[in-house]
Amino acid sequence: MTERSQRNVPFPRKLAYAAPAFALAVVGIPVYIYVPKFYTDVVGVHIGLMGAIILGVRLFDALTDPLLGFVSDRTETRFGRRRPYILSGALLLAAAIYFLFNPPAGSPTFETLWFGSWFFLVFLFWTVVEVPYESLGPEITFNYRERITLFAWRDGALIAGTLVAASSPAIVSQLLNLSQAPADERLKFFWISAVYAPMVFLFCTWCVLSIREKARGAHTEKGGPGEGYRMILRNRPFLILLLSYTIAAFGSNLPATLILYYVEYVLQSSMADLFLALYFVTGVVFLPGWVLLAKKIGKKEAWVLSMAINTGAFAGVFLLDAGDALIYGILVFFSGIGFGATIAIPSAMQADVIDYDELLAGERREGHYIGLWSITKKLAAALGVGVALSLLGSSGYEPNMPQSQEVVRMLKVLYALVPSLCNIVALVIALAFPISSGIHEEILEAVERRSTGVSVEDPLRRGVFL
């Protein structure tokens, strides 16, 4: 066993690393769903301009994520490569969240400019924090099993944070007994920002002060971002992982987009929020069990099993009709058993393929990988939303009306059948992932020997020397 692979992470450090994920979840459902509706219905921004602004920000993200990853990989400061970005970005993000959630009264043109400016800055500063933050994780420990626990804490905090953030408008309204009047809506978003803006900065500061970065070796990469990302094409394990995860992510974004429509128009129920909470809570509760299982049987094997359980339960949703809310809740529960693992285990596997990249490239390049990973997640989400809503509209969907059988059939296909098929394809691709615990240890040993100038055999390509 190499010296690096023996490193365990104390519990307080795991908690400190996971904390920002909980707070950063506010840049999710609240910002993408609640804030736009607040600006159109209360503030007065035209919905067409709102859509154009959101689309433009998504496209801009496609440039900033890989660029920030590349820049942070090449940054050299006495405080490390990642932590200066996390701390400074958190301060700016906290300010941007506050201003976005608290628009002053003004003309429609002013309000549109206000929304566009602060919405853009929220996602710019979120990228400045998020890409270095996720890039920090793989260097905290090189232990194959310890990484499972570390990333389970981080992604478990993200799932829990998403649930709390999604519930925050209802919680604030209930605590303060607020109505849906414009003044009360503004007060609600003020208090959400008053909680989350300082939380983002404080939790990121906690992480920065608790985590020490590994000393960086000599810089060897030549060329700009394009050349750096072309080198990733040599990393076969990463390409397998990325393709499998992206297909699964596209599938999972369909039910995330359509759950409100499915529950209302197929099940004819009003309990969508309850079902969504059940899914998230189940994922968090069962995540520790998946951590133990992955340590015992391996990451790939646990990930494949979690996808199989998630898919096997969720496929049954395709067969449900009006009045089947109880059966749906049972299927949601069983599907949620595998949910947390489908998020956390790929993160731990990603850290292992970055170690293999170090063997190929001769240096640590977490930012390159996290930047590319982030793009695929966002594109999968955008494509899922676009495809789902477009096909639903073409099938004859009419809002706030009883839907035709064609619309109900389309909802079943998009909400349950297509995601299940995507998971099956992703599962089959994941079976080809080659890095096990033993292979990972060989990779770390090869990295150490190659750093001394010795030629080493590639553990994944026997007979090929580096």
C-alpha positions in Angstrom: 0.0 0.0 0.0 1.4 3.4 -1.0 1.9 6.2 1.6 -0.8 8.3 0.0 -3.4 5.5 -0.1 -3.1 5.1 3.7 -4.5 8.5 4.4 -7.8 8.6 6.4 -9.8 11.7 6.9 -10.9 12.7 10.4 -14.6 13.2 10.8 -14.5 16.9 11.5 -12.6 17.4 8.2 -15.2 15.4 6.3 -17.9 17.5 7.9 -16.1 20.7 7.0 -15.7 19.5 3.4 -19.4 18.5 3.1 -20.8 21.7 4.6 -20.6 24.0 1.6 -22.6 21.5 -0.5 -25.5 21.9 1.9 -25.5 25.7 1.6 -24.8 25.8 -2.2 -27.9 23.8 -2.8 -29.7 27.2 -2.7 -28.4 27.7 -6.3 -30.8 25.1 -7.4 -34.5 24.8 -7.1 -34.9 28.2 -5.3 -32.9 30.1 -8.0 -34.0 28.1 -11.0 -37.7 27.7 -10.1 -38.9 30.0 -7.4 -36.9 33.2 -8.2 -38.0 33.3 -11.9 -41.7 32.9 -10.9 -41.2 35.6 -8.2 -39.8 38.0 -10.8 -42.6 37.3 -13.4 -45.6 37.2 -11.0 -44.5 39.8 -8.4 -41.8 42.0 -9.7 -43.1 42.3 -13.3 -40.4 40.9 -15.6 -41.8 39.6 -18.9 -41.7 35.8 -19.1 -40.2 35.9 -22.6 -37.2 38.0 -21.6 -36.9 35.8 -18.5 -36.5 32.7 -20.6 -33.9 34.4 -22.9 -31.9 35.4 -19.9 -31.9 32.0 -18.3 -30.9 30.4 -21.6 -28.1 32.8 -22.1 -26.7 32.1 -18.6 -26.8 28.3 -19.3 -24.8 28.8 -22.5 -22.3 31.0 -20.6 -21.9 28.3 -18.1 -20.7 26.0 -20.9 -17.7 28.3 -21.2 -16.9 29.2 -17.6 -16.9 25.7 -16.1 -14.0 24.2 -18.1 -12.2 27.6 -18.2 -12.3 27.9 -14.4 -11.2 24.3 -14.1 -8.2 24.9 -16.3 -7.3 28.2 -14.6 -7.5 26.7 -11.1 -5.3 23.8 -12.1 -2.6 26.3 -13.1 -3.0 28.7 -10.2 -0.1 28.8 -7.7 -0.5 30.7 -4.4 0.8 30.1 -0.9 -2.8 29.1 0.0 -3.1 26.5 -2.7 -4.9 26.3 -6.0 -8.5 25.9 -5.0 -9.0 27.7 -1.6 -8.5 31.3 -2.8 -11.3 30.8 -5.4 -13.6 29.1 -2.9 -13.3 31.9 -0.3 -13.4 34.9 -2.6 -16.1 33.4 -4.7 -18.2 32.6 -1.7 -18.2 36.2 -0.5 -19.2 37.5 -4.0 -21.8 34.7 -4.3 -23.4 35.6 -0.9 -23.7 39.2 -2.0 -25.2 38.2 -5.4 -27.8 36.0 -3.8 -28.9 38.8 -1.5 -29.3 41.3 -4.3 -31.0 38.8 -6.6 -33.6 37.9 -3.9 -34.2 41.5 -3.0 -35.0 43.6 -6.1 -35.8 47.3 -5.4 -39.0 48.7 -6.9 -38.6 50.1 -10.4 -39.8 50.1 -14.0 -40.1 46.8 -15.9 -36.9 47.7 -17.8 -35.0 48.3 -14.6 -36.3 45.1 -13.0 -35.4 43.1 -16.1 -31.8 44.5 -16.0 -31.6 43.9 -12.3 -32.7 40.3 -12.7 -30.4 39.7 -15.7 -27.4 41.2 -14.0 -27.7 39.5 -10.6 -28.8 36.1 -12.1 -25.7 36.2 -14.3 -23.5 37.1 -11.4 -25.0 34.4 -9.1 -24.0 31.7 -11.6 -20.7 33.2 -12.4 -19.7 33.3 -8.7 -21.2 29.9 -8.2 -18.9 28.5 -10.8 -15.9 30.3 -9.1 -16.8 28.4 -5.9 -18.2 25.1 -7.2 -15.5 24.0 -9.7 -12.6 24.5 -7.3 -14.6 23.1 -4.4 -15.4 19.9 -6.2 -11.8 19.8 -7.5 -10.5 19.9 -3.9 -12.2 16.6 -3.0 -10.0 14.1 -4.8 -6.9 15.4 -3.2 -8.2 15.2 0.4 -7.6 11.5 0.4 -6.3 8.9 -2.1 -7.6 6.0 -0.2 -10.0 4.0 -2.4 -12.5 3.2 0.4 -12.1 6.4 2.3 -13.2 8.4 -0.7 -16.5 6.6 -0.7 -17.2 8.0 2.7 -15.9 11.5 1.9 -18.0 11.9 -1.2 -21.1 10.3 0.4 -20.9 13.1 3.1 -20.6 15.8 0.4 -23.3 14.5 -1.9 -25.5 13.5 1.0 -25.2 17.1 2.3 -26.2 18.2 -1.3 -29.3 16.1 -1.3 -30.3 17.2 2.2 -29.6 20.8 1.3 -31.7 20.5 -1.9 -34.6 19.3 0.1 -34.3 22.1 2.7 -33.8 24.7 0.0 -36.8 23.5 -2.0 -38.9 23.7 1.2 -37.6 27.1 2.3 -40.4 29.2 0.8 -43.0 27.1 2.4 -41.1 27.1 5.7 -40.7 30.8 5.8 -44.3 31.4 4.8 -45.5 29.1 7.6 -43.2 30.5 10.3 -44.2 34.1 9.5 -47.8 33.4 8.5 -47.3 35.1 5.2 -49.9 35.3 2.4 -49.3 35.4 -1.4 -49.6 39.2 -1.5 -46.7 40.9 -3.3 -45.4 42.5 -0.1 -45.4 39.2 1.7 -43.7 37.5 -1.3 -40.9 40.1 -1.1 -40.6 39.5 2.7 -40.4 35.8 2.1 -37.5 36.1 -0.3 -35.7 38.6 2.0 -35.6 36.1 4.8 -34.5 33.2 2.5 -31.6 35.4 1.4 -30.9 36.6 4.9 -30.4 32.9 5.9 -28.6 31.5 2.9 -26.2 34.4 1.9 -24.3 34.3 5.2 -24.6 30.5 5.3 -22.8 30.2 2.0 -19.9 32.3 3.1 -19.6 30.8 6.6 -19.7 27.2 5.4 -17.2 27.8 2.6 -14.9 29.6 5.1 -15.2 26.6 7.4 -14.1 24.4 4.6 -11.2 26.6 3.5 -9.9 26.8 7.1 -10.2 23.1 7.8 -8.8 21.6 4.5 -5.2 21.9 3.6 -4.2 21.4 0.0 -1.5 19.0 -1.1 1.7 20.6 -2.3 1.7 20.8 -6.1 4.4 19.1 -8.2 6.1 20.6 -11.1 3.8 21.9 -13.9 4.3 19.9 -17.1 1.2 20.6 -19.2 1.8 22.5 -22.4 -0.6 24.6 -24.4 -4.0 26.0 -23.5 -7.3 24.6 -22.4 -8.0 22.9 -25.7 -4.8 20.8 -25.5 -5.4 20.0 -21.9 -8.9 18.7 -22.6 -7.7 16.7 -25.6 -5.4 14.8 -23.3 -8.5 13.6 -21.4 -9.5 11.5 -24.4 -6.6 9.2 -23.5 -8.3 8.4 -20.2 -10.6 5.5 -21.1 -12.0 4.9 -17.6 -13.1 8.6 -17.4 -14.8 8.4 -20.8 -16.7 5.3 -19.7 -17.8 6.9 -16.4 -18.8 10.2 -18.1 -20.9 8.5 -20.8 -22.7 6.3 -18.3 -23.3 9.1 -15.9 -24.5 11.5 -18.6 -27.0 9.0 -20.0 -28.3 8.3 -16.5 -28.4 12.1 -15.7 -30.5 12.8 -18.8 -32.9 10.1 -17.8 -33.2 11.4 -14.2 -33.9 14.9 -15.3 -37.1 13.8 -17.1 -38.9 12.8 -13.9 -37.4 15.8 -12.1 -39.0 18.1 -14.7 -42.3 16.2 -15.0 -43.2 15.1 -11.5 -45.7 17.9 -10.9 -47.4 17.1 -14.2 -47.4 13.3 -13.7 -48.8 13.4 -10.2 -51.5 15.9 -11.1 -52.6 14.6 -14.5 -51.9 10.9 -14.3 -52.4 10.0 -10.6 -54.8 12.9 -10.2 -53.2 13.6 -6.8 -52.1 16.8 -5.1 -49.3 15.2 -3.1 -46.3 15.9 -5.4 -44.3 17.7 -2.7 -44.8 14.8 -0.3 -43.6 12.3 -2.8 -40.6 14.4 -3.7 -39.6 14.8 0.0 -40.0 11.0 0.4 -37.6 10.4 -2.4 -35.0 12.7 -1.1 -35.3 11.6 2.5 -35.1 7.9 1.5 -31.9 8.6 -0.5 -30.2 10.2 2.4 -31.3 7.6 5.0 -30.0 4.6 2.9 -26.8 6.3 1.8 -24.7 5.1 4.8 -25.6 1.5 3.9 -24.4 2.0 0.3 -21.1 3.4 1.7 -20.6 0.2 3.6 -21.6 -2.0 0.7 -19.3 -0.1 -1.8 -16.4 -0.6 0.6 -17.1 -4.3 0.7 -17.9 -5.2 -2.9 -16.4 -2.2 -4.8 -17.6 1.1 -6.2 -18.6 -0.1 -9.6 -20.5 -3.0 -8.3 -22.4 -0.9 -5.8 -23.2 1.8 -8.3 -24.5 -0.8 -10.8 -26.6 -2.4 -8.1 -28.0 1.0 -7.0 -29.0 1.9 -10.6 -30.7 -1.6 -10.9 -32.7 -1.0 -7.7 -33.6 2.5 -8.7 -34.7 1.4 -12.2 -36.5 -1.8 -11.2 -38.7 0.0 -8.8 -39.3 3.1 -10.9 -40.2 1.2 -14.0 -43.4 0.1 -12.3 -44.6 3.7 -12.3 -45.3 3.4 -16.0 -48.2 1.1 -15.3 -50.0 3.4 -12.8 -53.2 5.3 -13.4 -55.5 7.7 -11.6 -56.0 6.7 -7.9 -52.8 4.8 -7.6 -51.1 7.4 -5.4 -50.4 4.9 -2.6 -48.7 2.4 -4.9 -46.8 5.3 -6.4 -45.6 6.3 -3.0 -44.4 2.7 -2.3 -42.5 2.6 -5.6 -41.0 6.1 -4.9 -39.7 4.7 -1.6 -38.1 1.7 -3.1 -36.6 3.7 -6.0 -35.2 6.2 -3.5 -33.3 3.4 -1.8 -30.7 3.6 -4.6 -30.9 7.3 -5.2 -28.2 8.6 -2.9 -25.7 6.0 -4.2 -26.3 7.0 -7.8 -25.1 10.5 -6.9 -22.3 9.8 -4.4 -20.5 6.7 -5.8 -19.8 8.2 -9.3 -18.1 11.1 -7.5 -15.7 8.7 -5.7 -15.1 6.9 -9.0 -14.3 10.2 -10.7 -11.6 10.8 -8.1 -10.0 7.5 -9.0 -9.9 8.3 -12.8 -8.2 11.6 -11.9 -5.4 9.5 -10.2 -5.1 7.6 -13.5 -4.8 10.9 -15.4 -1.9 11.9 -13.0 -0.1 8.7 -14.2 -0.7 9.7 -17.9 -0.1 13.4 -17.6 2.4 13.6 -14.8 0.5 16.2 -12.7 -2.8 16.7 -10.9 -5.6 18.2 -13.1 -8.7 17.9 -11.1 -10.1 21.2 -12.5 -10.0 19.9 -16.0 -12.2 16.9 -15.1 -14.6 18.7 -12.8 -15.1 21.4 -15.4 -16.0 18.9 -18.1 -18.1 16.9 -15.6 -20.0 20.0 -14.7 -20.8 20.8 -18.3 -22.2 17.4 -19.0 -24.4 17.6 -15.9 -25.8 21.0 -17.0 -26.3 20.0 -20.6 -28.1 16.8 -19.5 -30.4 18.8 -17.3 -31.1 21.4 -20.1 -31.7 18.7 -22.7 -34.0 16.8 -20.3 -36.1 19.9 -19.7 -36.2 20.8 -23.3 -37.1 17.4 -24.6 -39.7 16.8 -21.9 -41.6 20.0 -22.3 -41.4 20.1 -26.1 -42.8 16.6 -26.5 -45.4 17.2 -23.8 -46.5 20.3 -25.7 -46.6 18.5 -29.1 -48.9 15.8 -27.6 -51.6 18.4 -26.9 -51.0 19.5 -23.3 -53.3 22.3 -22.1 -52.5 23.8 -18.7 -55.0 23.6 -15.8 -57.3 21.4 -17.9 -58.1 17.6 -17.9 -55.6 16.0 -20.2 -56.3 13.7 -23.2 -55.3 10.1 -23.2 -52.5 11.0 -25.6 -51.0 13.5 -23.1 -51.4 11.0 -20.2 -49.6 8.3 -22.3 -46.8 10.8 -23.2 -46.4 11.7 -19.5 -46.1 8.0 -18.6 -43.5 7.4 -21.3 -41.4 10.5 -20.5 -41.7 10.2 -16.8 -41.1 6.5 -16.2 -40.3 4.5 -19.4 -37.5 6.7 -21.0 -35.7 7.2 -17.7 -35.8 3.5 -17.0 -34.4 2.7 -20.4 -31.6 5.4 -19.9 -30.6 3.8 -16.6 -30.4 0.3 -18.3 -28.1 1.7 -21.0 -26.0 3.5 -18.4 -25.8 0.4 -16.3 -24.5 -1.7 -19.2 -21.9 0.9 -20.0 -20.8 1.1 -16.4 -20.0 -2.6 -16.4 -17.0 -1.8 -18.6 -15.4 0.5 -16.0 -12.0 -1.0 -15.3 -10.7 0.5 -12.0 -11.1 -1.7 -9.0 -9.6 -1.4 -5.5 -6.6 -3.5 -6.6 -6.1 -1.6 -9.9 -6.3 1.7 -8.1 -3.5 0.7 -5.7 -1.4 -0.2 -8.7 -2.1 3.2 -10.3 -0.9 5.0 -7.1 2.2 2.9 -7.0 3.0 3.6 -10.6 2.5 7.3 -10.0 5.0 7.3 -7.2 7.6 5.3 -9.2 7.2 7.4 -12.3 7.7 10.6 -10.3 11.2 9.3 -9.6 11.9 9.0 -13.3 11.4 5.3 -13.6 9.5 3.8 -16.6 6.4 2.1 -15.4 3.8 -0.3 -16.9 0.3 1.1 -17.4 -2.0 -1.0 -15.0 -4.8 -0.7 -17.5 -2.8 -1.5 -20.6 -0.5 -4.4 -19.9 2.7 -4.2 -21.9 2.5 -0.4 -22.4 5.1 1.5 -20.5 5.0 5.2 -19.6 
